[in-house]
């Protein structure tokens, strides 16, 4: 099952569950027992068995009889046929459970029939709303996979059209393999801008926000194929090869090996088969759970943060007149830009003074940190030491730009100086905390060590690891380890 199909499966399950819940409530209104299903009236032994049988019927219908194929390609007639099938299976399974349990529906029979009828009518409507969301809203939420293409001109147009029919992908640019190049970077193919050519394709991929690249060409000409692939792979991107190109890769370089945690897939685009490889986590179920944890954690964090921010806001304003909050443009997952929020701990013109402190930078590489930074206010020192300045980032987590646990989001200035392998640390959503933070933050002074910690997190990511980092973060914050 592809990543897109896994997302559809989860969203369809939640949509059908929501439709059943709505059918339950609407049926209570329709049969005139608006409030009875909440108190004890609808919690008798008969109703408990009824709810249990309905739940088993729903799970049986969805898990064992759900149709394959994308929901976005299903017609309205197909939706009603699917709804009729689901309702019939749910009714039959529920009846069988009640029969085996020797339960006789006396009071709840009308309620049961009403739920089935309403669910049959409501499910196609809910599916239509889901399809509209996937086609029109999902791509605008920065959730689609951003795609770059390298292909011959005629094949590029075909591939773009194929990918534009996939709600989970958004084609951002194309590089055309022509010798000599006939297209300029101001040109478009099938409405998609030409961003590069063969020799500057890697540079474009490194600088732009991209999650996947499609290499639908038979050869790379005089370019070293293995070196080209290794550099793209080092960025943590998903790479899709044409079969001839992959055959040439192993033919030219028999010793070529992918990293240990590489996942492979195969997909058909038009009449062409493409082999996909990925070195970043793609377990949709676990990523979905991670997002649920983020939302719940962000809501709790915001509720806790509000009184704390209210308390420190007065001394902050008295110590340094100016805005209470500070927002800074940062770089998130695979090069996406977003604004990260913090409580302002420095003087208002801190960015202007940065150039005067470059010689005092104690960090090695692309990061910037000055011991006893004169730009930090007195109250700012306290909120940095206690990490209170980070609390507004719970709003970034709720919005979806960040996660509770992830990698440190770089500023734009740092990102533009990245080498290819540095970008891999952005192949997962940035977090409020992570391996770097629990390893001492400011005590880790080499940028390559930060990259190593971040890639170690990505390579070993799991829900369990996130929970371990969250628990370790609480200890680090209370001890004030590495914070300044």
C-alpha positions as a LaTeX table, in Angstrom:
\begin{tabular}{lrrr}
\hline
Residue & $x$ (\AA) & $y$ (\AA) & $z$ (\AA) \\
\hline
Unk1 & 0.00 & 0.00 & 0.00 \\
Unk2 & 1.49 & 3.35 & $-1.07$ \\
Unk3 & 1.80 & 6.32 & 1.28 \\
Unk4 & $-1.09$ & 8.06 & $-0.50$ \\
Unk5 & $-3.26$ & 4.96 & $-0.15$ \\
Unk6 & $-2.41$ & 4.72 & 3.56 \\
Unk7 & $-3.45$ & 8.35 & 4.08 \\
Unk8 & $-6.69$ & 7.75 & 2.18 \\
Unk9 & $-7.38$ & 4.63 & 4.24 \\
Unk10 & $-6.97$ & 6.46 & 7.56 \\
Unk11 & $-8.98$ & 9.51 & 6.43 \\
Unk12 & $-11.72$ & 7.28 & 5.02 \\
Unk13 & $-11.92$ & 5.34 & 8.29 \\
Unk14 & $-12.27$ & 8.56 & 10.30 \\
Unk15 & $-14.84$ & 9.92 & 7.84 \\
Unk16 & $-16.96$ & 6.75 & 8.01 \\
Unk17 & $-16.70$ & 6.73 & 11.81 \\
Unk18 & $-17.81$ & 10.37 & 11.87 \\
Unk19 & $-20.72$ & 9.53 & 9.54 \\
Unk20 & $-21.83$ & 6.71 & 11.85 \\
Unk21 & $-21.60$ & 9.00 & 14.88 \\
Unk22 & $-23.62$ & 11.69 & 13.10 \\
Unk23 & $-26.18$ & 9.04 & 12.08 \\
Unk24 & $-26.46$ & 8.03 & 15.73 \\
Unk25 & $-27.20$ & 11.60 & 16.84 \\
Unk26 & $-29.57$ & 12.41 & 13.95 \\
Unk27 & $-31.49$ & 9.18 & 14.54 \\
Unk28 & $-31.99$ & 10.11 & 18.19 \\
Unk29 & $-33.60$ & 13.37 & 17.01 \\
Unk30 & $-35.67$ & 11.69 & 14.32 \\
Unk31 & $-37.26$ & 9.10 & 16.60 \\
Unk32 & $-38.03$ & 11.67 & 19.27 \\
Unk33 & $-35.59$ & 10.55 & 21.96 \\
Unk34 & $-33.29$ & 13.53 & 21.80 \\
Unk35 & $-31.83$ & 13.23 & 25.27 \\
Unk36 & $-32.48$ & 9.60 & 26.21 \\
Unk37 & $-29.32$ & 8.30 & 24.56 \\
Unk38 & $-27.14$ & 10.40 & 26.86 \\
Unk39 & $-28.41$ & 9.47 & 30.36 \\
Unk40 & $-29.32$ & 6.06 & 31.72 \\
Unk41 & $-32.25$ & 5.58 & 29.31 \\
Unk42 & $-29.87$ & 4.48 & 26.58 \\
Unk43 & $-27.42$ & 2.68 & 28.86 \\
Unk44 & $-29.55$ & $-0.36$ & 29.65 \\
Unk45 & $-28.16$ & $-3.85$ & 29.01 \\
Unk46 & $-30.09$ & $-4.03$ & 25.73 \\
Unk47 & $-28.55$ & $-0.81$ & 24.45 \\
Unk48 & $-25.05$ & $-1.81$ & 25.55 \\
Unk49 & $-25.32$ & $-4.97$ & 23.44 \\
Unk50 & $-26.79$ & $-2.88$ & 20.64 \\
Unk51 & $-23.86$ & $-0.41$ & 20.66 \\
Unk52 & $-21.37$ & $-3.29$ & 20.80 \\
Unk53 & $-22.98$ & $-5.07$ & 17.85 \\
Unk54 & $-23.06$ & $-1.84$ & 15.84 \\
Unk55 & $-19.37$ & $-1.23$ & 16.53 \\
Unk56 & $-18.45$ & $-4.77$ & 15.48 \\
Unk57 & $-20.58$ & $-4.37$ & 12.35 \\
Unk58 & $-18.83$ & $-1.12$ & 11.43 \\
Unk59 & $-15.34$ & $-2.55$ & 11.92 \\
Unk60 & $-16.20$ & $-5.70$ & 9.95 \\
Unk61 & $-17.59$ & $-3.67$ & 7.07 \\
Unk62 & $-14.63$ & $-1.31$ & 6.89 \\
Unk63 & $-11.71$ & $-3.61$ & 7.60 \\
Unk64 & $-12.75$ & $-6.64$ & 5.56 \\
Unk65 & $-14.98$ & $-5.33$ & 2.80 \\
Unk66 & $-13.65$ & $-1.84$ & 1.98 \\
Unk67 & $-13.04$ & $-1.43$ & $-1.74$ \\
Unk68 & $-9.63$ & $-0.80$ & $-3.22$ \\
Unk69 & $-8.83$ & 2.14 & $-5.47$ \\
Unk70 & $-8.65$ & 5.86 & $-4.80$ \\
Unk71 & $-11.75$ & 7.47 & $-3.34$ \\
Unk72 & $-11.15$ & 10.53 & $-5.53$ \\
Unk73 & $-11.94$ & 8.46 & $-8.63$ \\
Unk74 & $-15.24$ & 7.12 & $-7.30$ \\
Unk75 & $-18.44$ & 8.49 & $-8.88$ \\
Unk76 & $-21.58$ & 9.50 & $-6.95$ \\
Unk77 & $-23.24$ & 6.28 & $-8.09$ \\
Unk78 & $-20.21$ & 4.37 & $-6.84$ \\
Unk79 & $-20.49$ & 6.13 & $-3.48$ \\
Unk80 & $-24.11$ & 5.04 & $-3.01$ \\
Unk81 & $-23.26$ & 1.47 & $-4.03$ \\
Unk82 & $-20.40$ & 1.48 & $-1.52$ \\
Unk83 & $-22.71$ & 2.91 & 1.15 \\
Unk84 & $-25.36$ & 0.27 & 0.42 \\
Unk85 & $-22.73$ & $-2.47$ & 0.73 \\
Unk86 & $-21.35$ & $-1.06$ & 3.99 \\
Unk87 & $-24.80$ & $-0.63$ & 5.50 \\
Unk88 & $-25.90$ & $-4.14$ & 4.52 \\
Unk89 & $-22.74$ & $-5.74$ & 5.95 \\
Unk90 & $-23.01$ & $-3.65$ & 9.12 \\
Unk91 & $-26.67$ & $-4.67$ & 9.55 \\
Unk92 & $-25.98$ & $-8.36$ & 8.90 \\
Unk93 & $-22.95$ & $-8.48$ & 11.22 \\
Unk94 & $-24.76$ & $-6.60$ & 13.99 \\
Unk95 & $-27.77$ & $-8.92$ & 13.69 \\
Unk96 & $-25.49$ & $-11.97$ & 13.85 \\
Unk97 & $-23.75$ & $-10.67$ & 16.98 \\
Unk98 & $-27.11$ & $-10.04$ & 18.65 \\
Unk99 & $-28.35$ & $-13.48$ & 17.59 \\
Unk100 & $-25.27$ & $-15.24$ & 18.98 \\
Unk101 & $-25.62$ & $-13.23$ & 22.18 \\
Unk102 & $-29.32$ & $-14.13$ & 22.38 \\
Unk103 & $-30.21$ & $-10.46$ & 22.68 \\
Unk104 & $-33.72$ & $-9.40$ & 21.68 \\
Unk105 & $-34.11$ & $-5.78$ & 20.59 \\
Unk106 & $-37.36$ & $-4.52$ & 22.05 \\
Unk107 & $-36.91$ & $-0.78$ & 22.58 \\
Unk108 & $-33.90$ & $-0.15$ & 20.34 \\
Unk109 & $-35.13$ & $-1.79$ & 17.11 \\
Unk110 & $-36.47$ & 1.47 & 15.61 \\
Unk111 & $-33.30$ & 3.25 & 16.64 \\
Unk112 & $-31.19$ & 0.55 & 14.95 \\
Unk113 & $-33.10$ & 0.74 & 11.66 \\
Unk114 & $-33.06$ & 4.54 & 11.68 \\
Unk115 & $-29.27$ & 4.62 & 12.17 \\
Unk116 & $-28.75$ & 2.28 & 9.21 \\
Unk117 & $-30.99$ & 4.35 & 6.91 \\
Unk118 & $-29.41$ & 7.68 & 7.91 \\
Unk119 & $-25.91$ & 6.23 & 7.59 \\
Unk120 & $-26.72$ & 4.96 & 4.08 \\
Unk121 & $-27.72$ & 8.51 & 3.04 \\
Unk122 & $-25.05$ & 10.36 & 5.01 \\
Unk123 & $-21.97$ & 8.36 & 4.03 \\
Unk124 & $-21.91$ & 9.45 & 0.34 \\
Unk125 & $-22.24$ & 13.09 & 1.46 \\
Unk126 & $-19.32$ & 12.72 & 3.88 \\
Unk127 & $-17.23$ & 11.04 & 1.16 \\
Unk128 & $-17.98$ & 13.93 & $-1.21$ \\
Unk129 & $-16.75$ & 16.38 & 1.42 \\
Unk130 & $-13.60$ & 14.28 & 1.92 \\
Unk131 & $-12.90$ & 14.25 & $-1.82$ \\
Unk132 & $-13.36$ & 18.01 & $-1.99$ \\
Unk133 & $-10.93$ & 18.40 & 0.91 \\
Unk134 & $-8.31$ & 16.18 & $-0.73$ \\
Unk135 & $-8.57$ & 17.94 & $-4.09$ \\
Unk136 & $-8.86$ & 21.57 & $-3.05$ \\
Unk137 & $-7.93$ & 22.12 & 0.62 \\
Unk138 & $-5.18$ & 19.56 & 1.35 \\
Unk139 & $-2.74$ & 21.02 & $-1.25$ \\
Unk140 & $-3.07$ & 24.50 & 0.30 \\
Unk141 & $-2.17$ & 23.28 & 3.81 \\
Unk142 & 1.50 & 22.62 & 2.94 \\
Unk143 & 0.74 & 18.93 & 3.43 \\
Unk144 & 1.18 & 17.69 & $-0.15$ \\
Unk145 & 4.46 & 16.17 & $-1.24$ \\
Unk146 & 6.44 & 18.81 & $-3.16$ \\
Unk147 & 7.86 & 17.24 & $-6.31$ \\
Unk148 & 10.70 & 18.10 & $-8.69$ \\
Unk149 & 11.14 & 16.37 & $-12.06$ \\
Unk150 & 14.11 & 15.67 & $-14.31$ \\
Unk151 & 12.96 & 14.28 & $-17.66$ \\
Unk152 & 13.13 & 14.62 & $-21.41$ \\
Unk153 & 10.78 & 17.33 & $-22.65$ \\
Unk154 & 8.02 & 15.09 & $-24.07$ \\
Unk155 & 8.08 & 12.73 & $-21.07$ \\
Unk156 & 8.14 & 15.67 & $-18.63$ \\
Unk157 & 4.75 & 16.86 & $-19.87$ \\
Unk158 & 3.21 & 13.38 & $-19.54$ \\
Unk159 & 4.63 & 12.88 & $-16.05$ \\
Unk160 & 3.44 & 16.31 & $-14.88$ \\
Unk161 & $-0.10$ & 15.54 & $-16.03$ \\
Unk162 & 0.01 & 12.18 & $-14.24$ \\
Unk163 & 1.22 & 13.73 & $-10.98$ \\
Unk164 & $-1.26$ & 16.60 & $-11.14$ \\
Unk165 & $-4.05$ & 14.00 & $-10.90$ \\
Unk166 & $-2.58$ & 12.79 & $-7.59$ \\
Unk167 & $-4.00$ & 14.86 & $-4.71$ \\
Unk168 & $-1.04$ & 13.99 & $-2.47$ \\
Unk169 & 1.59 & 15.57 & $-4.74$ \\
Unk170 & 2.30 & 19.08 & $-5.98$ \\
Unk171 & 4.74 & 19.53 & $-8.86$ \\
Unk172 & 6.86 & 22.60 & $-8.07$ \\
Unk173 & 9.29 & 22.61 & $-10.96$ \\
Unk174 & 10.85 & 20.66 & $-13.78$ \\
Unk175 & 14.36 & 20.27 & $-15.15$ \\
Unk176 & 14.56 & 19.29 & $-18.80$ \\
Unk177 & 17.37 & 17.14 & $-20.11$ \\
Unk178 & 18.29 & 18.64 & $-23.48$ \\
Unk179 & 21.64 & 19.15 & $-25.17$ \\
Unk180 & 21.99 & 21.99 & $-25.82$ \\
Unk181 & 19.30 & 23.37 & $-23.44$ \\
Unk182 & 16.52 & 24.93 & $-25.50$ \\
Unk183 & 14.24 & 26.00 & $-22.65$ \\
Unk184 & 14.95 & 28.97 & $-20.39$ \\
Unk185 & 14.10 & 29.04 & $-16.69$ \\
Unk186 & 11.27 & 31.48 & $-17.45$ \\
Unk187 & 9.53 & 28.84 & $-19.61$ \\
Unk188 & 6.86 & 26.40 & $-18.45$ \\
Unk189 & 5.82 & 22.85 & $-19.31$ \\
Unk190 & 2.16 & 21.95 & $-18.71$ \\
Unk191 & 1.93 & 25.03 & $-16.48$ \\
Unk192 & 4.95 & 24.02 & $-14.35$ \\
Unk193 & 7.99 & 26.33 & $-14.38$ \\
Unk194 & 11.32 & 25.15 & $-15.74$ \\
Unk195 & 13.66 & 25.50 & $-12.76$ \\
Unk196 & 16.90 & 23.93 & $-13.93$ \\
Unk197 & 18.71 & 21.71 & $-16.38$ \\
Unk198 & 20.77 & 18.57 & $-15.83$ \\
Unk199 & 23.94 & 20.26 & $-14.54$ \\
Unk200 & 22.23 & 22.60 & $-12.03$ \\
Unk201 & 19.40 & 20.23 & $-11.03$ \\
Unk202 & 21.08 & 19.20 & $-7.75$ \\
Unk203 & 21.69 & 22.84 & $-6.79$ \\
Unk204 & 18.02 & 23.65 & $-7.38$ \\
Unk205 & 16.90 & 20.64 & $-5.33$ \\
Unk206 & 19.22 & 21.66 & $-2.47$ \\
Unk207 & 17.88 & 25.24 & $-2.29$ \\
Unk208 & 14.15 & 24.77 & $-2.97$ \\
Unk209 & 11.46 & 23.12 & $-0.84$ \\
Unk210 & 11.11 & 19.61 & $-2.28$ \\
Unk211 & 10.15 & 16.25 & $-0.79$ \\
Unk212 & 10.56 & 14.03 & $-3.83$ \\
Unk213 & 12.40 & 13.99 & $-7.14$ \\
Unk214 & 11.51 & 12.01 & $-10.26$ \\
Unk215 & 14.40 & 11.02 & $-12.51$ \\
Unk216 & 12.54 & 9.80 & $-15.58$ \\
Unk217 & 15.45 & 9.66 & $-18.01$ \\
Unk218 & 17.33 & 6.69 & $-19.53$ \\
Unk219 & 20.77 & 8.17 & $-18.78$ \\
Unk220 & 22.49 & 11.25 & $-17.36$ \\
Unk221 & 24.89 & 11.58 & $-20.27$ \\
Unk222 & 28.40 & 12.56 & $-19.20$ \\
Unk223 & 27.39 & 13.13 & $-15.55$ \\
Unk224 & 28.55 & 10.59 & $-12.93$ \\
Unk225 & 25.34 & 8.71 & $-12.21$ \\
Unk226 & 26.42 & 7.24 & $-8.85$ \\
Unk227 & 27.73 & 10.60 & $-7.59$ \\
Unk228 & 24.53 & 12.31 & $-8.73$ \\
Unk229 & 22.33 & 9.79 & $-6.89$ \\
Unk230 & 24.47 & 9.80 & $-3.74$ \\
Unk231 & 24.19 & 13.59 & $-3.49$ \\
Unk232 & 20.40 & 13.51 & $-3.93$ \\
Unk233 & 20.06 & 10.66 & $-1.43$ \\
Unk234 & 22.19 & 12.54 & 1.12 \\
Unk235 & 19.49 & 15.26 & 1.27 \\
Unk236 & 16.95 & 12.77 & 2.65 \\
Unk237 & 14.61 & 13.08 & $-0.34$ \\
Unk238 & 12.47 & 10.34 & $-1.87$ \\
Unk239 & 13.91 & 9.46 & $-5.28$ \\
Unk240 & 11.90 & 7.85 & $-8.10$ \\
Unk241 & 13.89 & 6.29 & $-10.95$ \\
Unk242 & 12.95 & 5.11 & $-14.37$ \\
Unk243 & 13.79 & 1.41 & $-14.66$ \\
Unk244 & 16.46 & 1.98 & $-17.39$ \\
Unk245 & 18.23 & 4.56 & $-15.20$ \\
Unk246 & 18.29 & 2.21 & $-12.21$ \\
Unk247 & 19.62 & $-0.62$ & $-14.38$ \\
Unk248 & 22.35 & 1.70 & $-15.63$ \\
Unk249 & 23.22 & 2.71 & $-12.05$ \\
Unk250 & 23.91 & $-0.90$ & $-11.03$ \\
Unk251 & 25.53 & $-1.68$ & $-14.37$ \\
Unk252 & 28.02 & 1.19 & $-14.10$ \\
Unk253 & 28.65 & 0.83 & $-10.38$ \\
Unk254 & 28.29 & $-2.75$ & $-9.14$ \\
Unk255 & 29.46 & $-1.76$ & $-5.64$ \\
Unk256 & 26.72 & 0.87 & $-5.19$ \\
Unk257 & 24.73 & 0.31 & $-1.98$ \\
Unk258 & 21.84 & 2.16 & $-0.37$ \\
Unk259 & 21.83 & 3.00 & 3.36 \\
Unk260 & 20.54 & 0.30 & 5.72 \\
Unk261 & 17.11 & 1.86 & 6.35 \\
Unk262 & 16.20 & 2.40 & 2.70 \\
Unk263 & 12.61 & 1.57 & 1.74 \\
Unk264 & 11.76 & 0.67 & $-1.86$ \\
Unk265 & 8.47 & 0.94 & $-3.75$ \\
Unk266 & 7.19 & 0.66 & $-7.31$ \\
Unk267 & 4.56 & 2.81 & $-9.01$ \\
Unk268 & 3.09 & 3.16 & $-12.46$ \\
Unk269 & 2.77 & 6.58 & $-14.06$ \\
Unk270 & 1.05 & 6.30 & $-17.39$ \\
Unk271 & 2.73 & 3.43 & $-19.20$ \\
Unk272 & 5.99 & 3.80 & $-17.29$ \\
Unk273 & 7.05 & 1.98 & $-14.13$ \\
Unk274 & 9.16 & 3.92 & $-11.62$ \\
Unk275 & 11.17 & 2.58 & $-8.69$ \\
Unk276 & 11.05 & 4.71 & $-5.54$ \\
Unk277 & 13.61 & 4.69 & $-2.73$ \\
Unk278 & 13.43 & 6.55 & 0.58 \\
Unk279 & 15.71 & 6.82 & 3.62 \\
Unk280 & 13.27 & 8.77 & 5.82 \\
Unk281 & 10.37 & 7.39 & 7.94 \\
Unk282 & 7.12 & 6.85 & 6.02 \\
Unk283 & 4.98 & 4.86 & 8.43 \\
Unk284 & 1.72 & 6.75 & 7.91 \\
Unk285 & 0.04 & 5.26 & 10.98 \\
Unk286 & 2.90 & 6.29 & 13.28 \\
Unk287 & 3.18 & 9.73 & 11.68 \\
Unk288 & $-0.57$ & 10.17 & 12.19 \\
Unk289 & $-0.18$ & 9.22 & 15.87 \\
Unk290 & 2.74 & 11.67 & 16.12 \\
Unk291 & 0.49 & 14.45 & 14.80 \\
Unk292 & $-2.28$ & 13.57 & 17.28 \\
Unk293 & 0.28 & 13.72 & 20.12 \\
Unk294 & 1.47 & 17.08 & 18.76 \\
Unk295 & $-2.05$ & 18.53 & 18.74 \\
Unk296 & $-2.90$ & 17.29 & 22.23 \\
Unk297 & 0.49 & 18.37 & 23.57 \\
Unk298 & 0.19 & 21.80 & 21.94 \\
Unk299 & $-3.28$ & 22.40 & 23.40 \\
Unk300 & $-2.10$ & 21.42 & 26.90 \\
Unk301 & 1.09 & 23.44 & 26.41 \\
Unk302 & $-0.82$ & 26.56 & 25.36 \\
Unk303 & $-3.15$ & 26.31 & 28.37 \\
Unk304 & $-0.13$ & 26.03 & 30.70 \\
Unk305 & 1.79 & 28.75 & 28.84 \\
Unk306 & $-0.88$ & 31.47 & 28.95 \\
Unk307 & $-0.61$ & 32.24 & 32.71 \\
Unk308 & 3.21 & 31.89 & 32.63 \\
Unk309 & 3.50 & 34.31 & 29.71 \\
Unk310 & 1.09 & 36.69 & 31.45 \\
Unk311 & 3.29 & 36.69 & 34.57 \\
Unk312 & 6.62 & 37.28 & 32.77 \\
Unk313 & 5.19 & 39.80 & 30.28 \\
Unk314 & 5.19 & 42.68 & 32.79 \\
Unk315 & 8.88 & 42.46 & 33.81 \\
Unk316 & 9.79 & 41.78 & 30.16 \\
Unk317 & 8.10 & 45.00 & 29.01 \\
Unk318 & 9.55 & 47.01 & 31.90 \\
Unk319 & 13.05 & 45.67 & 31.23 \\
Unk320 & 12.98 & 46.29 & 27.47 \\
Unk321 & 10.26 & 48.38 & 25.77 \\
Unk322 & 9.08 & 46.88 & 22.50 \\
Unk323 & 7.02 & 43.93 & 21.28 \\
Unk324 & 6.48 & 41.05 & 23.70 \\
Unk325 & 6.74 & 38.38 & 21.02 \\
Unk326 & 9.45 & 37.83 & 18.45 \\
Unk327 & 8.91 & 36.06 & 15.16 \\
Unk328 & 11.68 & 34.88 & 12.91 \\
Unk329 & 11.65 & 33.26 & 9.50 \\
Unk330 & 12.88 & 29.70 & 9.84 \\
Unk331 & 13.24 & 26.74 & 7.51 \\
Unk332 & 11.13 & 23.67 & 8.17 \\
Unk333 & 10.55 & 20.28 & 6.58 \\
Unk334 & 12.57 & 19.85 & 3.40 \\
Unk335 & 13.04 & 23.59 & 2.91 \\
Unk336 & 9.57 & 25.01 & 3.66 \\
Unk337 & 9.70 & 28.51 & 5.17 \\
Unk338 & 7.62 & 29.47 & 8.19 \\
Unk339 & 7.61 & 32.03 & 11.01 \\
Unk340 & 8.67 & 30.68 & 14.41 \\
Unk341 & 7.41 & 32.47 & 17.52 \\
Unk342 & 9.31 & 33.15 & 20.75 \\
Unk343 & 9.12 & 35.54 & 23.67 \\
Unk344 & 11.53 & 38.38 & 22.94 \\
Unk345 & 14.63 & 37.91 & 25.10 \\
Unk346 & 16.90 & 40.39 & 23.29 \\
Unk347 & 16.89 & 44.11 & 22.61 \\
Unk348 & 14.73 & 45.31 & 19.72 \\
Unk349 & 17.62 & 45.86 & 17.27 \\
Unk350 & 19.35 & 42.54 & 18.02 \\
Unk351 & 19.58 & 41.49 & 14.36 \\
Unk352 & 21.34 & 44.72 & 13.42 \\
Unk353 & 23.94 & 44.17 & 16.15 \\
Unk354 & 24.65 & 40.59 & 15.09 \\
Unk355 & 27.25 & 41.59 & 12.48 \\
Unk356 & 29.31 & 43.29 & 15.20 \\
Unk357 & 29.51 & 40.04 & 17.20 \\
Unk358 & 30.53 & 37.60 & 14.45 \\
Unk359 & 34.13 & 37.48 & 15.70 \\
Unk360 & 32.87 & 36.32 & 19.12 \\
Unk361 & 30.84 & 33.39 & 17.75 \\
Unk362 & 31.70 & 30.32 & 19.83 \\
Unk363 & 29.90 & 27.84 & 17.58 \\
Unk364 & 31.71 & 25.97 & 14.84 \\
Unk365 & 30.13 & 25.94 & 11.39 \\
Unk366 & 26.81 & 27.50 & 10.43 \\
Unk367 & 25.30 & 28.25 & 13.85 \\
Unk368 & 25.72 & 31.46 & 15.83 \\
Unk369 & 26.02 & 31.72 & 19.61 \\
Unk370 & 27.89 & 34.25 & 21.75 \\
Unk371 & 28.80 & 33.70 & 25.39 \\
Unk372 & 27.37 & 36.50 & 27.54 \\
Unk373 & 25.59 & 37.96 & 24.50 \\
Unk374 & 25.17 & 41.71 & 25.24 \\
Unk375 & 21.93 & 41.80 & 23.26 \\
Unk376 & 20.12 & 39.62 & 25.81 \\
Unk377 & 18.11 & 41.58 & 28.39 \\
Unk378 & 18.17 & 40.84 & 32.12 \\
Unk379 & 14.74 & 39.21 & 32.10 \\
Unk380 & 15.67 & 37.63 & 28.78 \\
Unk381 & 18.48 & 35.74 & 30.51 \\
Unk382 & 15.97 & 34.26 & 32.95 \\
Unk383 & 13.43 & 33.16 & 30.35 \\
Unk384 & 16.21 & 31.64 & 28.23 \\
Unk385 & 17.66 & 29.75 & 31.19 \\
Unk386 & 14.22 & 28.35 & 32.02 \\
Unk387 & 13.20 & 27.91 & 28.34 \\
Unk388 & 10.12 & 30.09 & 28.92 \\
Unk389 & 11.01 & 31.99 & 25.74 \\
Unk390 & 10.20 & 28.82 & 23.75 \\
Unk391 & 6.59 & 28.51 & 24.98 \\
Unk392 & 4.97 & 30.41 & 22.04 \\
Unk393 & 6.22 & 27.62 & 19.77 \\
Unk394 & 3.27 & 25.54 & 20.97 \\
Unk395 & 1.28 & 27.66 & 18.50 \\
Unk396 & 3.70 & 26.60 & 15.73 \\
Unk397 & 3.08 & 22.97 & 16.73 \\
Unk398 & $-0.69$ & 23.42 & 16.70 \\
Unk399 & $-0.50$ & 25.10 & 13.30 \\
Unk400 & 1.54 & 22.21 & 11.92 \\
Unk401 & 4.79 & 24.02 & 11.09 \\
Unk402 & 6.60 & 22.25 & 13.91 \\
Unk403 & 6.34 & 19.13 & 16.05 \\
Unk404 & 6.88 & 18.65 & 19.77 \\
Unk405 & 9.95 & 16.56 & 18.92 \\
Unk406 & 12.10 & 17.02 & 15.85 \\
Unk407 & 15.22 & 18.78 & 14.64 \\
Unk408 & 16.29 & 22.37 & 15.23 \\
Unk409 & 14.84 & 24.67 & 12.50 \\
Unk410 & 17.64 & 26.82 & 11.01 \\
Unk411 & 17.33 & 30.48 & 10.12 \\
Unk412 & 17.26 & 31.26 & 6.39 \\
Unk413 & 20.81 & 32.62 & 6.43 \\
Unk414 & 22.13 & 29.28 & 7.73 \\
Unk415 & 20.02 & 27.21 & 5.34 \\
Unk416 & 21.27 & 29.02 & 2.25 \\
Unk417 & 24.82 & 27.95 & 3.17 \\
Unk418 & 23.92 & 24.28 & 3.60 \\
Unk419 & 25.77 & 21.54 & 1.80 \\
Unk420 & 23.70 & 18.67 & 0.39 \\
Unk421 & 24.05 & 16.32 & 3.40 \\
Unk422 & 23.00 & 19.10 & 5.79 \\
Unk423 & 19.54 & 19.22 & 4.23 \\
Unk424 & 18.77 & 15.70 & 5.41 \\
Unk425 & 18.30 & 17.02 & 8.95 \\
Unk426 & 15.22 & 18.80 & 7.57 \\
Unk427 & 13.64 & 15.64 & 6.13 \\
Unk428 & 11.35 & 15.52 & 9.17 \\
Unk429 & 9.32 & 18.33 & 10.68 \\
Unk430 & 11.38 & 20.55 & 13.06 \\
Unk431 & 10.60 & 20.30 & 16.75 \\
Unk432 & 10.51 & 22.29 & 19.96 \\
Unk433 & 12.92 & 19.74 & 21.38 \\
Unk434 & 15.11 & 16.99 & 20.02 \\
Unk435 & 18.38 & 15.09 & 20.33 \\
Unk436 & 20.41 & 18.31 & 20.21 \\
Unk437 & 18.43 & 19.94 & 23.01 \\
Unk438 & 18.68 & 17.00 & 25.42 \\
Unk439 & 22.39 & 16.64 & 24.62 \\
Unk440 & 23.22 & 20.01 & 26.12 \\
Unk441 & 22.10 & 22.55 & 23.48 \\
Unk442 & 24.74 & 25.29 & 23.77 \\
Unk443 & 27.27 & 22.73 & 25.04 \\
Unk444 & 27.23 & 21.13 & 21.56 \\
Unk445 & 29.33 & 23.62 & 19.61 \\
Unk446 & 30.16 & 21.86 & 16.32 \\
Unk447 & 27.48 & 22.11 & 13.63 \\
Unk448 & 28.44 & 18.71 & 12.23 \\
Unk449 & 27.70 & 17.24 & 15.68 \\
Unk450 & 24.23 & 18.80 & 15.53 \\
Unk451 & 23.73 & 17.27 & 12.06 \\
Unk452 & 24.90 & 13.90 & 13.38 \\
Unk453 & 22.44 & 14.04 & 16.31 \\
Unk454 & 19.58 & 15.06 & 14.04 \\
Unk455 & 20.24 & 12.36 & 11.44 \\
Unk456 & 20.59 & 9.84 & 14.27 \\
Unk457 & 17.09 & 10.87 & 15.40 \\
Unk458 & 15.68 & 10.52 & 11.87 \\
Unk459 & 17.33 & 7.13 & 11.28 \\
Unk460 & 15.98 & 5.73 & 14.56 \\
Unk461 & 12.67 & 7.58 & 14.75 \\
Unk462 & 9.73 & 5.98 & 16.53 \\
Unk463 & 6.88 & 7.09 & 18.78 \\
Unk464 & 8.78 & 5.52 & 21.68 \\
Unk465 & 11.86 & 7.64 & 20.91 \\
Unk466 & 9.74 & 10.81 & 20.80 \\
Unk467 & 8.27 & 10.03 & 24.22 \\
Unk468 & 11.74 & 9.34 & 25.62 \\
Unk469 & 13.00 & 12.69 & 24.30 \\
Unk470 & 9.98 & 14.52 & 25.76 \\
Unk471 & 10.65 & 13.00 & 29.19 \\
Unk472 & 14.36 & 13.80 & 28.94 \\
Unk473 & 13.51 & 17.38 & 27.93 \\
Unk474 & 11.53 & 17.93 & 31.14 \\
Unk475 & 14.60 & 16.91 & 33.14 \\
Unk476 & 16.92 & 19.11 & 31.05 \\
Unk477 & 14.64 & 22.16 & 31.39 \\
Unk478 & 14.37 & 21.85 & 35.17 \\
Unk479 & 18.14 & 21.47 & 35.47 \\
Unk480 & 18.76 & 24.32 & 33.02 \\
Unk481 & 21.37 & 22.16 & 31.27 \\
Unk482 & 22.98 & 23.82 & 28.25 \\
Unk483 & 20.50 & 26.75 & 28.19 \\
Unk484 & 21.71 & 30.33 & 27.83 \\
\hline
\end{tabular}
